[in-house]
Amino acid sequence: MDKKDIPSWILSLESDDLEFVRKFVLNSGSLKQLAKDYEVSYPTVRIRLDRLIQKIEINEEHNNEELINFVKKLAIEERISLEDAKLIIEKYKEEKEIK
């Protein structure tokens, strides 16, 4: 898979979130097994999954915004770093919330 083909919701996740998704898939979606793997309670894993879902949904909401898409494209094309892209997008979101 080429970098430009990676969905934006994946690029928006932190490495620990991606690891959680990987373990979720490898455990066939079993939250009970994930709780065992992480040595935490089932409700703790459920809360983490709910937060991950929210991150993905927020990314989808902003996916149609022209500036965010432009910044993501720059990161995918490696014209700016992924870290810089995340900072720019976060600052943009903060500014939008203030207005």
Secondary structure, DSSP 8 states (H G I E B T S, - for coil): --GGGS-HHHHTS-HHHHHHHHHHHHTTT-HHHHHHHHTS-HHHHHHHHHHHHHHHHHHHHHTT-HHHHHHHHHHHTTSS-HHHHHHHHHHHHHHHHH-
